Structures are given as structure tokens and as C-alpha cells.
Amino acid sequence: MTVFAVFRSRTQALEADARLRRAGIPVRICATPAYAGCGCGLSCAFDARFHVRAARQIGDRYPSFAGYFREGGGRISSV
């Protein structure tokens, strides 16, 4: 399952992508899914197996972070 980390800032989405890559998390930048209903249009997508590690990296570092969403819809709580 894919998890999307949604941001309200394109700059911060790209910064988070770089941070996750440096942490060894396989991530890609993609269009924010419409069902997320928010965001700047860019999200970081990664496999759900990396959710805990990604959440540690994202933490509260990005004020524009809008939340995690699973592929197909539905918000996921932070870890």
C-alpha cells in the first residue's frame, strides 16, 4: 500500500522528499490525490512499510504538512 505525505507547500514537499531520501527511504514526488482534498499539488509517496521511519523524519519540521493519506483514500494518523 502506498502512503502519501501531503504538504501545503511545494517547497516543503521537495525538502521532505530530499530528507526522506537521505534517510534511506524509497520515496517519490507525485501529484497529491484529489481525495486528500488539500495540499499544494505535490506529495511524497512511499510504501506503507516505511511509514514509521518517514513519520520520524517529517515530525513537526514542516509547518505546511497536512497529513498522511493511504492509496485509495482515507487519512492515516501520525505515528
N, C-alpha and C positions, 0 to 999 in steps of 0.2 A: 504494500500500500504506500502511496506517495503522500507526504505531508508537505503543505505549503506554509511557509513563514511569510506572512503578509505585512507589508510596510506601507505607510502613507507617503514616504519619501523615496524617490528613485535613487537618490544618492546613498541613503542609508541601506537600501536593499542591496546595492552594489558593494557597499562596505561590508555588510554582513556576509555576502557571498564570499568575499576575499577572506574574511576571518574564518569562516567555516572550512574553506579550502586549506588554509594554513593549519587548521586543527586536524586535518586528515579526513574530513567528512566529504564524501562524494555529493556534490551539490550542483545544481544548475539554476540559472536565472530563467524564468519563464513568465508568461503573461499571467496576471492574477485571475483565477477563475471567477466568472461572473457571480456564482453563488456565494462568494465571500462577501460581496456587497460593499466592499470598501477597498481602499488602497490606492496606490499611485499607478497601478498597471503592471508593476513588476513584483515578483515574489521569488523567494528562494525555495526550490523544491528538492526534497531528499527523501530517501527511503525511511519508513517509519522505524526501522531498527536503529536509526541514528537520532531519533527524537530527543532522547535524554541528553546525549552529548551536544546536540545542536542547541537545546534549551540552555545548557550551561554556558555556551559561547555567546548566545544572544542576550540572555539575562535581562538586565534593565539598562543595557548600554545604549539602546536606540529608542529615543522618545517617540519616533513615528511607528514603532512596532504595533501592529493591530491585532495580532494573534495567530494561532495555528489552525489550519483547516485541513481536513482529510480529503483525499481524492473522492469525488462524487458528492461532496457536501458534508457539512457538519463541523462545528467548531470543536477543537480539542483543547482541553485545559493545559495550562503550563505545567511543567513537571516540578 
